[in-house]
Amino acid sequence: MPEVTARSAADVLGIRPNTAILFYRKIRLVISRHSALEADQVFEGSVKSDESCSGGKRKGKCGTGAAGKVVVFGILKHGGKVYTVVVDNAKKESLLPVIAKKIMPGSVVYTESLSSDDVPDVGGFHHHRINHGKTFA
């Protein structure tokens, strides 16, 4: 549907363009409502969280000195859903509100062994650090 305009769909289906536009609006509304319900989901149990940087001119640099980069924080429920959000930076101050909102206290949270990943220690989580230099997860 993203590549097909309502007018093109109307031609293919043999319906009036206004009818196709109405159906497109209804489909978008259903998708929007479903996405909003998914966004409200809170993760519990075993989850992995991590942040990643994208964009900018310098490769590999994330955090201080990463001008022009966008920081994306993600939470993965093992065997399940993924939640991602763009944050201001990879510091505790930016990550803590997301963690508090999206992960239930008492959950097991796996993170990389970086200093910003100490955040779950303040939220009543069972925190396990993964050192990718020693362990693959």
N, C-alpha and C positions, 0 to 999 in steps of 0.2 A: 503493500500500500504506500510506503514512503515515496516510491518512484512514480506512482501513478496518480495523476491529478484527478479530482472529482469529475471534471469535464471529460477526461479520457475514459474513465470508468463508465460514465454515462453513455458514451458512444459505443463502447464494447458491449455493455449490458442492454442497450436499446431503451434506456430510460431518460427522462428529462434531467438536465444538469442540476436543477434545483433539488430534485429528489436525491441525486447522488451526493450533493453537498450536505443535505440533511443527514443522510446515512453516515457520511464521514464524520460529521459533528458528533453523532451519537456514539460511534465507535471510539472517537477520541475521548469522550466523556467517560465511557466504561474503562478505557485504559488508564485514564487519569485517576479515577476512583480506586481502581485496583492498585495502582502504584502508591497512592496515599495510604492505603491499608497496609501494604508491604513495608512502607517507610516507618510505620508506627510499631513494627514488630520489635520485641525485646529479645535479645539472645540470652540463653541460659545453657548450663551444662558445660561442655568442652568447646571452647572457641579459640581461634588464633587471631591476633591483631598485629597489624604492621602498617608502616607508612612508607610511601614511595614518592619520589620527586620526578617530575616530568617537565620537559621544555628547557628553555634557557640555552645559553651558548656553550657552557662548560659541561662536559660529560662527567657523570659520576659524582659530582659535588651535590650534597644535600645538606640543608641546614644553614649555618653561618657561611656567608660567601656564595650562596646559591641564588644570585640575582636572576630574576626572570623565570625562576622555576615555580611550578605549582606543586604543592604538597597535597597528596591524596592519602587519607587514612582509611583503612579497611578492616572489617571484622568478618571472619569466616566461621560459620558454624560447621563443625566437622560433619561431612556427609549431608550438608544442607544449604542454607541461604548465605548470601554475601550482602554486606552493606558497605557502601563507600560514600565518603563525603570529602569535599575540598576543605582544608583547614588553612589557617594563616601561616603556620609553621609547624615543625615537628617537635615543639617543646611541650612540656607537661601542661602548661597553661592552656594550650589549644586542644590537647587531646583529652584532658580530664572531663570536660563537659560532655563530650561525645560518649566516652566510656560510661560515665554515670547515667546517661540517658539510655544507652543501647544494650548494656550488659548487666544482667541481674547479679546482685551481690551473692557470693557463695559459688559463683561459676568458676570453672578452671580455665584460666587464661594463659595461652602460650604466646610468648613474644620472643624477639631476638634479644640478645644480651647487650642492648644499648642503654645509655643512661635515660633517654626519654621514655623507655619502656618500663621504667620503675613505677609508672603511674598506677597500675593495678594494685600496688602495695598499699595505697591509701584508700581503696574502695571496698575492702572486705572480700577480695577475690583470692582464690588459690592460684598464685602466680608461678609459672614455670618458665624459665629462660632457656632458649635454645641457642647454642653456640654452633652456627653453621660450619665453622672451621673444624669442629669435632664431630658433629652429629648432623645427619640429613633428616629434615622433617618436612 
